Amino acid sequence: MRIADLLLEDFDIEISNTRRTLERVPEGKPDWVPHAKSMPLGKLAMHCANLPLFGYYILEDDGMDMANSARPHASLVFESREHCLQQLDESAAKCRAALTSASDEALAKAWPFSFGERVISNVSRSKTFRMMFFNHMVHHTAQLGVYLRLNDIPLPALYGPSADEQWSPK
């Protein structure tokens, strides 16, 4: 089995979980924050929706210097739940297509990630994809779940039942 095929199994699950969480983001609270140091709800939702673009960059680029990136920053302005879901669908489709065509050789190659002279990581592309995209997206989707809970919005069952919903494998 190719490395990409293994990653695609997780990709489809995590995109589905993120989508099901974003489907519950309320329309009227984009500026709500649980703490002064927290990201606003709408900005967090858009960050989750656009994170697959970072996965795409990991797969398509030879590396990234965050201080001098040629890639555009995705908009984090929450316009509506529908717009947010559309952003997720578009960014996920782009990332999935790149992952589907990724060879084992390309995924084994080191992917340097830095901020100017400061090296953040320089490990295989597949490990970078898992650490910097998958783990990052799972972290922020879970964070979004906390925001939903604090706003009394029922949480989807993602990895098992939530207090609000029974779980069944998708």
ABEGO torsion letter per residue (X at the ends): XBAAAAAAAAAAAAAAAAAAAAAABBAAAAABBABAABBBAAAAAAAAAAAAAAAAAAAABAEBBAAABABBBBBABBABAAAAAAAAAAAAAAAAAAAAABBAAAAABBBBBBBEABBABBBBAAAAAAAAAAAAAAAAAAAAAAAAAAAGBBBBBAAEBBAABBBBBX
